């Protein structure tokens, strides 16, 4: 078959339809993955794809250009409207003629944007957001059209107008203000500077979203894209392409691609479940080590304080005996050593710190366990639904067990102190 014979209208339509179907499957994969991924809290964010809700905070807020709004991200532009007449050639009575046609439009004469590293804050803490390559969905700060009589007309745009200018400019500005509620989809990873997590762009940057609209607004965006792309794909593939028996090869390719994408989706979601379980185990180990170490430290500090207090009492008694000349001078070096090495003995503060850390660890475990159970439940439901159930059986993908409260008794440490 030559290239000219292959590149018929029917075959080209089938190729376009196949491209639409593949793009639709990719959108469907993202929809399934994000729809089954629960919203995480800042202290429970696992490594991998996460969804977060909170407010945008930063130590050094930006100031937007037009409205001077304190924010973490903004963009602005100035459009200048124009009317131009272009020469158009047309045929009339078998003769070519020309005429002037009026066209209208606008050109961008000035624009700018900026963002900085910021933090998402919820009721449990903060997590760093590194917005490089993110797709922003922000709120409008400013919108206004004006003419040369308005001082704004020349303030942020050049004095020289565009060709055919109507002397009307429109100013736009939007962004994410400080303390504004935000919804984020991105990839969580450990930070390089401290023991904490940050959200960055994954390999697929289209999955990094920072939006002022909450999750309900974005929930169906990939689902609608999936259905529209698949519908248009079928229109090109079957309708324009005149479906026949030879087209079973194309259908087989599409079904195979769908199966591969579905399998990869289940694997990716399963990895998120495993990461959630690993995060639970990490915090359980942290609780085990933390309680044991802090009990040991506080007990040693209590014993040391008791010993120091005994030595100080003995020294005070020795200093009170005036008949023992020279003993005062002999005791001073010991008192100085104690004062220099241990200027403050705060057993009460150590006990309070122990209690605070244990409480914080228990709250983290409860949140992470709830997150794991939620994502594991979504994953298990997906494995029981058609057609995912068929792919799961073929790929030998099994469900994940939930974590019950009784599973945590095995690592509970009782902090008991001697009287």
Helices and strands as residue ranges (DSSP letters): H 3-6, H 9-35, E 39-40, G 42-44, E 48-57, E 62-63, E 70-92, E 95-115, E 118-122, E 125-129, E 135-137, E 139-146, H 152-155, E 165-177, E 181-190, E 197-200, G 205-207, E 209-211, H 215-218, H 221-234, I 235-240, G 245-247, H 248-319, H 327-341, H 347-384, H 388-394, G 405-411
